[in-house]
Amino acid sequence: MVTETVVELRKIRADLDMLTNLYSKLVDRLIPEKEPEAEDLKAIMSRDRIASEAELLKVLDA
């Protein structure tokens, strides 16, 4: 047995799905995805070096 509340919740869910889809399409139009440049790929793939506390204090002259 489907109550009136369940029917309304399903309608709301369908509306939310539609709005999510529209928002996604709008974002894709306004901010298109681009392939990263070689420099960006290198930065993404390279391993980060973590500075020690002593190095940080030396740079900050503390």
C-alpha positions, 0 to 999 in steps of 0.5 A: 500500500502506497500512501500519499506521503510516499507518492509525494516523496517520490515526486520530490526525489524525481524533482531533486534528481532533475535539478541535480542533472540540470545543475551538473550540465550548467556547471559543465558549460560554465567550467569545461573540463580541460586536460592538465598541462605537462607542468601541472601533470608533473606537479600532480605526479611528483612526490611532495617533500615535507619540511621539518620544524627546524627548516620552517623555523629557519625560513621564518627566522624564528 
